[in-house]
Amino acid sequence: MSTLTEKIFAIKTGRDFEKTALEIFQLQHKHCLVYKQFCDVLKINPAEIKSVNDIPFLPVEFFKTHEVVTSGVVENLPSKIFTSSGTTGTVQSKHYVSDVSVYEESFRKGFDFFYGNIEEYCLLALLPSYLEREGSSLVYMVDDLIKRSKNHDSGFYLHNLNELSEKLKSLLAKGQKVILLGVTYALLDLAELLSNHLSGELIIMETGGMKGKRKELLREELHQILCEKFGVTAIHSEYGMTELFSQAYSKGDGIFQCPPWMKVLIRDVNDPLKILKQGKSGGINVIDLANINSCSFIATQDLGILHNNDSFEVSGRFDNSDLRGCNLLVQ
């Protein structure tokens, strides 16, 4: 593992983050061809980038149309490629992975940062729409965490919800700490099977997404239903995507926190190069320093708001008409 990569996962302070982010910007401006071309179009002089607020963010759509790679060409990389789920007729994002150990380091340390030792938990994963396709970075992460839990009851579930329901009751009755991680529609399907509240140390973690299976619900409404059905006081959430190597987590109310090597900024929806102050709503920009081998500075299609303790909320997504600023840059 390179010295710079070691530096990423050793970040403790905001000053550490700023210094490392600026170092990675210079590296990627020089060695990530797509990112350099993007900066050149914007007439960015790398010598004038003095803070993270000055760094330009690559629109996430580039992962659908270009090979976003730092130092090297795709032909020389290993075959590990993470792909987005997408829908029929849409172009998938592709994240070309030159060193999967960096991804593993990021999600392992990220989980440990928020939840502690994975060996304390039994991890049950309800991710049917992800398991039914190839190239899911989420499945890769969860599969690794399942193995690292060293609990023989940990595992994936597809459509066998009755078996999962009984497994949950049995584990909780024995006093086992359980994380049930699932795509939103599948958690709702499971919740409808439960005849009474579960009791015990249970964390329900939703990864988002109805995948066209159910009517979309407001977060508050969704979490209220899940809390009532599972007998928990809060619903946890994971914020991640194919184009990122790191995850933010929420332990309730849709308020997300980032690990030390990840940071969210909010951009103006009408001026994608303008960063807004905390408390303002806009487009979510993510700095993910673990993306050292692709691009660490991503302008997502999500809308959100940043709070004064660097926590953030996701309030929705841009529709195509709202993407005018980013689309101009992509073109």
Secondary structure as UniProt FT lines:
FT   HELIX           3..8
FT   TURN            9..10
FT   HELIX           14..31
FT   HELIX           33..41
FT   TURN            42..43
FT   HELIX           46..48
FT   HELIX           52..54
FT   STRAND          58..59
FT   TURN            60..61
FT   HELIX           62..65
FT   HELIX           74..76
FT   STRAND          81..83
FT   TURN            88..89
FT   STRAND          94..96
FT   HELIX           100..115
FT   HELIX           118..120
FT   STRAND          121..126
FT   HELIX           128..131
FT   HELIX           137..149
FT   TURN            152..153
FT   STRAND          155..157
FT   HELIX           161..173
FT   TURN            174..175
FT   STRAND          177..182
FT   HELIX           184..191
FT   TURN            192..193
FT   STRAND          202..206
FT   TURN            211..212
FT   HELIX           219..230
FT   STRAND          236..239
FT   TURN            242..243
FT   STRAND          248..250
FT   TURN            253..254
FT   STRAND          256..257
FT   TURN            260..261
FT   STRAND          262..267
FT   TURN            272..273
FT   TURN            278..279
FT   STRAND          281..288
FT   HELIX           289..291
FT   TURN            292..293
FT   STRAND          297..306
FT   TURN            308..309
FT   STRAND          312..317
FT   HELIX           320..323
FT   HELIX           324..330
//
